[in-house]
Amino acid sequence: MTTPAPHTSSASPTGVRLDVDGQVATITLCRPEVLNAQTPALWADLRDFGRQLSGDVRVVVVKGEGRSFSAGLDAAAMAGEELAGGLSLTEMAKLSEDECAALIAGYQEAFSWLRRPDIVTVAAVQGHAIGAGFQLALACDLRVLADDAKFTMAEPTLGLVPDLGGTQPLVQLVGYSRALEICATGRRVGALEAERIGLATLVVPGEELSEAVADLVAALLGPNRDAVVETKALLLGAADRSYEEQLAAERSAQVRRLRDLVGLGE
């Protein structure tokens, strides 16, 4: 009999916690008093969680405590105040172009690892997901929404652009013209519209959010892990390949699966 992996928990003073229970990791934004507003220090810890994740983990759930998923970047940054673990927007603007771009690249790593082929990521969204909160949900493969969820890409209304990896998945999910309209207007997209246009995988009553996420996680753990990894990699790369290139990628992946199933894998 296989011994179950122990449950581990790692909480950060920046307001984010990682819990690992066997094949499932849960990342929780735990700053409910400020609607889980994000800071560069929180992003650094989120990035490090991705780096230290056990190879046994197959599914990662991202959620927020309290009544909102995340209200986006902490307002202190917009006010020009220095934030622990990072620079204010005013200080960033004074860096050289290369230095500023390198700093943003580090922030992006907090989000981009959620698209790794070896894991499936699920955002559990309630209440507001604004700016960086919206982009964090977009970084995940799947989004389960409570019926009170609202997405807003607020950056253009503040004179900024979405720069945490959210633009590509948004276009992939809803198309260019709808993505532009959502970003350029900064309007709120409610849960039912999000489901209709493809932003939401599933919408449920708020009191059923945790149960719906648990059911989805159980379903994701059912199939063969390596088959899911190969399939996710195929889907992630499909938009950048020609049809013939995609056929070739499918053949290569299937050869690997067949050889592995009969014990001939490396």
N, C-alpha and C positions, 0 to 999 in steps of 0.2 A: 504494500500500500504506500502511495506517495504521501509524504508529509506535507501538509499545506504550508505555503509560504507565510511567514509571520506578517502581521500588520505593522507597518511603520508609519510614523508621522513626523514631519519636519516643518516647524512653523518659523516664519521670519518676522523680525520686528518691523519690516517694511509693509506688512499687511497681506502676506500671501502664505498659504500653507499647502504642503504636499503630503497626501496620505496614499500609501501603497498597500493594497490588500490583494496579494496573489498577482493575478494578471491584470488588475485594474488599478490605475492611478487616478486620484482625484486632486485637482488643483482648485483651491478655493481662495478667491479674493475676499479678505476678511477685514474690510474697513467700512462696515455698514454705516457708520456715523457720517461718512462723507460720500455715501453711495458708491463705495468701492472705487473712488477716483485713483488713477494710476500715477506713479512717479518713476523717474529713471532708476531709482534704487529698487523699486518693485520689479521693474523690467530686468534688472541685473539678476535678481533672485529667480525670476521666472526662466530666464535663459539658463541659469545654473541647474535648475530643476531638470530641464531637458537634457543637459549634459550628463547628469548623474543617474538618470532613469535606468532602472534595472532592465536587462535584456529579456526578463520574463514578462514584462508588461506588454500587453497587447492592445489595451484600450485606455485612453486618457479622457477623463471628463473634466471640463472646465466650468466652474460655476461661481456665483457671487453670493455672499451672505446678505440677508436683509431683503429690502423691497426692490432693489435694482441689481442688475448684472454688473454694470459699471458705467459711471457718468463720464468716463473719459479721462483726459489729462487733468491732474490736480490744478485747480484754479490758481494756486500759488505761483505756478510756472508762468501763467499768463500775466500775473501781477508783477513779474520781474524778480521774484524772490528766489534765492538760491535753494535748491532742493538737495537733500542728502543723496549722494551717489551720482549727481549729475549737475548740469549747469542750467540756469534759467534761460528762457528764450532770448533775453537781451544779451546774455553772455555768449550764447551760441552764435548769435549774429555777428559778434565781434571776432570770431575765429576766422582763420583762413578758410577758403572754400574746401580744401582737402581735409582740413581738421574737422570742419563741421560735418562734412559728408561721412568721415570715419566715425564720428560720434553717433550719427543717425544709424549707420550700419550696425553698430553695437546694439542699439535699441531694437532694430529689426530682428535681430537674432532671438529676441524673447518671443517672437511670434512665429518666425519661419520654421522652427523645429517641429511645430505642431502638424506640418504637412509631410513629415517623414513617412516613407512607404512602410516602415516596419511597425507602425502603430496606426490605429484608427482613433480619431479625436472627435469628441462630442461636446458641443457647447450647450449648457442648460441655461436658458435665458428667461429671466423674469424682469418686469419693469423696464427701466431705461437701459439701452446700450448705445452710448453716444460716443462718437469720435473713436478714440482708442478702444473703447468698449465694443463698438460695432466692429472694428478691425480685428479685435481678439476673437469675436464670434466668427468672423469670416475666415480666420486662420484655421479654424476647425473644419473637419471634413463634413460633419453633420451638425445641424442646429435644431434642438427641441425647444419650442417656445411655449411659455405660459400665455394665456390669452390676453394678458395685460402688457405683453412685451412691445417695445417700441424701438426701432432702429433709427438713428440719426447720424449722418456723416456731416458733422458740424465744422470741420476744418476750413472749407472755403468761406464760410460766414465769418471766420476769424482772420481771414487773409492768408491762410495756410493751405497746404495740400495734404491729403491722406498719404502718409509716408511710412506706415508700419505694415506694408504688404497687403493692404486691403483692396487696392484697385483692381488687380488681376482677378481674384476670385469673384469680386462683385460683377465684373463684366462677363465672366464665364457663367455666372448663375443667372443673371437677368438680361444680358445683352448690353451693347454699347449705349444705345439711346436712353434706355431706362436707367442705366448706371449713371450717365451724365446728368440726367434730370434729378436723380436722388442727391447727387453730390453738389450740383450747381445751385440747387434751391435750399439745401440743408433742411428739408422738411422731414417730418416724422413718418416712418413707415410702420403701421400697426401690424399686429400678429397675423390677422386674416389676410391682409394684402401681401405680407411677406410669404405666406404659404401659397397664395395664388400666383405670385411671380417667380417662385422658386428659391427664395431666400431661406424659407423654413422647411425642414424635413418633416416636421410634425408640430401641430399646435394642440395644446390640451388645456383644460381648466387649471388655474394656478395650483390648486390643492393636489392635482394629479401629476405635477411636473416631476417630482422625484421618482415616483413609481414608473412613469413613462420612460424616463432615462434608464432606470434599472432594467426594465424589460428590453430596451434597445441594446444595452450593454450585453445582456445575457444572449440575445440573438447574434450579436457580433462575435461572441466567443464560441459559437457553435461550430462554424466551418473550420477546416484545416487552416492553421495559421499561415503556413508558407504559401498556400494558394491565395489567401487574402492579400498577403504582401505583394505577390506577383501581380495580382489583379489591380491593386491600388496603383502600383507603378505603371502598369499599362494605361490606366485611365488618366493619371496625372500627365503622362507624356503624349496623350493622343492628339491634343490640339496642335502640337508642334511637329507632328509627323504627317507625311503624305499617307494616303490610303495604303499604298504598297509598303511603305515603311512600317505602318501599323500592323499590317499582316505579317511582316517579317518579325516584328517584335513579339507578336502573339505566338508565332511558331517557336521562337527561341525560348519563350517562357514555358510553353507547353512541353517542349523537349526536356527542360530542366525538371518540370513536375513529374513527367513520366519516369524519368531515370531515378528520381528521388523515391517515388512510390514503390518501385521494384528493388530499391536498395542499391542502385548504381550511382547515386549522387556522390559528389566529392566529400 
